[in-house]
């Protein structure tokens, strides 16, 4: 009892000094639930901002690192045999931390974050990450499953939680995984103004997974939704004519105001005029699907993103500039255009392979884009300030090889994350 009284007497500055020396996010969670006073501190944004000073400010503070697969990932019988026999080294995804990341200073495997001893995520390929949740493509345990199903899993490296989805059985007809969306318990916010506490516990947890899969025979795209509550897949819904439309931009959806959104291009019409874009939308609450033509031509490399004031936008990237179309809330059919000149961040390498892009753009935090330059690292473009900032050095293992490996940015606001995860416990405490 005296020890607890002594701890209670510690000033805020001393507590910050103590907690800043804690080795991991998981250990900080353990401290947070030790007593009511600490729980209140760890749900106080001002206290948490003081604890996370090393992460910097602005958009860069959200980037914790990248997940990627060190080796070429094959869903093949050889890898299945490796998994069953365990006679070869396993190949879990690797996490490369940002220089300020609280998740460590050196590379580490995904499995080192997870609470399970199962080997499921030893054989996995990262596909996307959102709200701290990482989507993985898994290697099945039997060769038969390769041809007739998709095996996927999600995990939260911060909490160590894992969720292996039941196989999506396709009977050999739906082979190509086109796109996906990670849906959390807080994504039913239709106006973007509700506080992040829609679940009864106040936690942003994995809720649904949306997949768009291409049919093997007719090339049409089919929509599937998975519910974590029922652990079941929906029946397929045909959503896109695959002979006419193609996905452009990122395969991972932008989830915004209660819906998941992807961009598609009309290949037939675009053959005779400017690229015509369509937005495929899946409502979170109802899984209702719609395909809407956008009132402007694309050009460049189009990507969906969200502006700093929370509006859905399309960024069309050209070599030295970007056209950004932003949807207006009062008149959704109206999109305003702005032009951003892209600073010449780095010279292009002379040794680049013709088949490889020189950079790759991603939607990042509200009002920003993330770009991986193959010659010189990672930059964040602030769409509001029109300023590009270098945040990491060269990512040679990620982007300058012949394996076409996917780098998945792992980003979140740690202050928001702590408040969201612990607020339900804090409301339940009474003293």
N, C-alpha and C positions, 0 to 999 in steps of 0.2 A: 504494500500500500504506500509506503514511504517512497519507493522507487517511482510509482506513478505520480505522486505529488511532486517529486523532483522534476519529472519530465514536464508536468503541467506548468511548472514555473519557468521553463525555458522561453526565451523571447523568440519572436518571429525570425529575426536574423540568424539566431543560432540554429533554429529548426531548419532553415533553408540551407545552412552550411552542412548540417547532418545529412539531410535528404539528398543534397547534390552529390554526395559521395557514395550513394547507393549504386550498386553495380548494374542493375537491370530494371526495366519497366515492371516486370513481374514482381520483383521485390518491393517496388514502390506500392504496388497494389496491396501486397501483404501488410505493409505499414498502414495503408489507408484504412483497412478494416480492423485494425488492432483496437482502436478505441473511438468513441464518438467525437472527441476533439480533433483527432487526426482526420477522421472521415470528413468533418466539416471543412478542415483546411484544404483537403484534396478535392473538394468541390467548390472551392473559392477561386475563380479565375485569376484574381490579382496575385494570390499566393502561387498559383501554378505558373504564371508568367514569370515570376521571379525565379522559380525553380528551373525554368527552361530557357534561361538567358543565352546559353551557349548555342542554341539553335538559330539565333539571329531573328530577323524580323521579315515581314512581308511574305511573298509567295515562296521564297526559298526555304523558309522555316518548315514548310509542309513536306518537303522532299526528304524522306528517311533513307532512301536507297533504291536499289533495283534488284529484282529477282530475275534470274536467267538460268538456262540449262547449259552446263559446261560442255556437254557432248551432244552430238546430233541425236535427236529423240526419234526412235522408231517404235511404232506399234507393230511388232513383228514377233514371229515365233522364237527367234533367237533371244530377244529381250525377255520373253515370257520364260524361256528355259533358264536364263540367268536368274530371274526372280525366284523361280521354284527351287532351283538347285542351290542358290546362294553361293555359288562357287566363284563368282566374279565380283569385282568391286561394284558397289551400288552406285547409282547416279542421281542423287537427289538434287533439286535445284539449288543454286548458290545465291546467297544474298550479298550484294556489294553495297556497303553502307555509304551514305553521304558523309563528308568530313565531320559534320556536326551531329551526326545521328546518335541518339541515345541507345540505339540497338547494338552498339559495338563499334570498334574502330577498324576491324579487319574482316575479311570475307568469312562467312560461315554458311553452313548448310541449312536448308529449310527445316530439316528434321530436328536440328538442335533447338528450335523454338517450340516444338510441339510436345504436348503432354503424353501422347500415346507412344507405346513401344512397338506398335505394329509397323510393318515395313511398307505399308500402302504408299506413303509419300516418298519412299526411296526411289520409286520409278514414276516420275511425274514431270510434266511440262507446264510451266506457268503460262496462262493465257491472258489473264487480266487481274486487276486489283482495284478495289473500291471500298472506301470507308474502313480500311484496315483488314478487309477480307480478300483473300487471294483465291482465284479460281484455277484449278489444275486439271489437266488431262492426264488420266492414269493409265498405266499398262494393265490390261486384264490378266487374269491368272490362267486362262485357257485360250487356245488359238481360235476356237469357234467364236468367241466374243468379238474378235477383231473385225470380222466381216458383218456382224449383225447387230452391233451395239456401240454406243458411246459410253465410256466410263469416266465419270468426273468426280471431283472432290473439291471442297472449299475448306479453308483453314484461316484462323486468325493468329498470326505469329505473335501478337502482343499478349493475348490471353492464353495461347496454346490450344485453343478449341479447334476441333476438326469435325467435319461432316462429310462422309462419303455417300454420294447419291446412289440409289439403286440404278442399275444399267438402264439406259434408254434403248429398249429393244426395237430394232428397225427392220428386222427380217430381210436385211440385205438391200433394201430399197432406198433408204435415205443415208447416203454415205458421207457427204461433204458438210462439215460444220462451218457454216458461213459466219455467224455472229452470235453474240451472247450479251446478257445483261445481269449483273449482280444486283438484287433487290434486297433492301434491308427493312427492318420493322418501322422505320421512320419515313419511308418514301411515299406514303399516301398523302403527303402535304400538297394540296392542289394549287395553293397560291404562293407557296414558298415563304410564308410569314409565320407559320406555327413554330413554337420552340421545339427542339429535337427531343420529344418525350412522348411520342404517340403510343409506345408500348407500355404496358402496365408497370414494368420494372424500370422504365426510363432508359433502357439499354438499346443501342443500335445493333441488333443482331441479324444474322442471315435469315431471310424470310422466304425468298423465291429466287429461282434462276430461270431466265428466259433464253431459249435457243432458237436460232433460225437455221434450218438444215435443208440442204438441196437434195431433191429427189433424184435418184439415179437414172430413172427412165425418162421422165418428162422434163427434167431440169427445173421444175418449179421449186420455189422456196416454201417451206412449211414451218409454222410457228409452234413451239412446245413451251409449256410452262411447268415448272416443278415447284411444289409446295413443301417447305421444310416441316410444316405442321402435320401434314398427312403423309409425308414421305412418299409421294406419288407424282407421276407425270400426267399431264393432261393429254387428251386426244389431239392429234395434229390438226392444224388449221392452215389451209393454203393461203399465203399472204402476198406472194410476189410471183409474177411470171418471169421465170429465170431465163427465158429466151429473149426477153426484151430488156430486163433491168439487171444491173450489176451493182453490188455493194461498192461504195467508195468511202475513203476515209478509214477510220478505225473500226475494227470488228467489235470492239467493246462499246456498248451503247452509252450515250449521254442520258443520265436519268435526271429529269427536271420536272418539277411541279406535277408529281404524281404520274409520270409516264416515262417510258424508255424510248429513245429516239435513235434511228440510224439514217444514214444518207444512202440513196440509190441514184444511179444515173440511168437515163433512158437511152440505151445504145442505138435503138432504131432511129429515133428522131435526131439524136446527136450526130448521126452520120451526115446530115445535110445542113445542120445549123449549130449554133452554140450549144454546149453541153446543157441538157435540161435535167434539173435535180428534182428528186422526190424525197419526201420524208416519211419513213415508215415509223409508226407510233404504236406502242402497246401500253394501254392503261394499266396501272398497277392494281387498282381495286377490282377491275373486271376482266383484265386481259383482253379487252376489246382491241382489235387491230384496225388500223386505217393507213391508207397510202395517199399522201397529199402532194400535189405538184407545187413547187416553190416558184414565186413570181420573178425569178431572175435567172440568168445564165450563170453557169459555174465558172469555168476557166481555171487554169492552174490545178492545184491539188486541194480539193475541198475537204474540210473537216468540220464537224459539229463541235460547238463549245458553248460556254455560258459567259455572258459579260459580267463585269464587275458589279452591276446593279441587278443581276439575277435574270437577265433576258436571254432567251435562246438565240444563238448566233451561228452563222456559217462563215468560217475563215477560208478563203481561197488563196492558197500559198503559191506565189511565183518566185523566181530566183532572187529578185531584189526588192519585192514589195508584196504586200498582202491586202486583199480586199475583204473587208469584214461586213457582212450583212447581218443586221440585228433586228429581230422581230419586236414590234411595238405592242405593249400590253393592251392599250386602249383600242387598237385596230390590228388584230393578229394577222390580217392579210397584208399589212404594210411592213416592209423591211427597209431600214435605212442603211445606206452604204457609207463606210469610211475607208480610207486608204492609209496603210501604215508602211513606211519605208523600212525594210529590214536591214539593220546595220550589217556590214560585211564582217562577220565575227571572226572567221578564219579563212585562209586560202584553201581552195580545194586541192586535194593531193593529186599528184601526177600519176600515181600508180593505181588509181581506182579501177575496179573492174566495171566494164560497161553495163553489166547486168545488175549492178548494185547501186542504189541511190546514194547520193552524197550526204544526205541528211534525212532524218525521219522526225516528223512532227506528231505531237500528241496533245490532246486536250488535257489541261492541268487544272489548277485551282480556278475559281471564278475570276475572270478577267485576265487570264494568262495562258500561254502555250509553252509546252516543253519541247525542246528540239535536241536531238542527238546528232552532233556532227561527227562523222566517221574519222576525221583527222584530228579533232582537238576537243572532244569532251561534250559536256551537257550545258545548255543555256536555257534560261527562262525569259520569254518575251512578255512584258507587261503590256497588255493591249490598251490600257487606259493611259499610261504614261508614255507609251511607245518607246520603251527602253528595254534593251536586251542585256541580261546579266549572266556571266559565266558562273556556274555553281559547282561543277566538278571537272576534274581533269580528264584526259583522254580515256575513252572506254574501249580500248583495243580488243579485250576479250568479248565484248558485247557486239561490236558493230563492224569491225574491220576484218572479218574472216569470210570464208566461203561456205559456212554452214547455215547462213541465213537464220541465226538464232534470234528469238524474240526477247527483247528486254522489256520487262514489266515494271513500270515505276510504282514504288510503294510510297504513298503519300497520305498524310492526315495531319490535322492540327491536334497535337497531343493534349493541349489544354481542353479543347472541345471534347476529345475522346475521354479524358478522365471525368469531366463533368457529366457526360452522357452515361458512362458506364456505372458511375457510383451514385448518381443522383437518386435513383430508386431506393438504395440503402439509406441514404441520408434522410429522405422523407420518412422512412420507416423508423428512424431513431427518435427517441423522445427525451433526450437529456444531453 
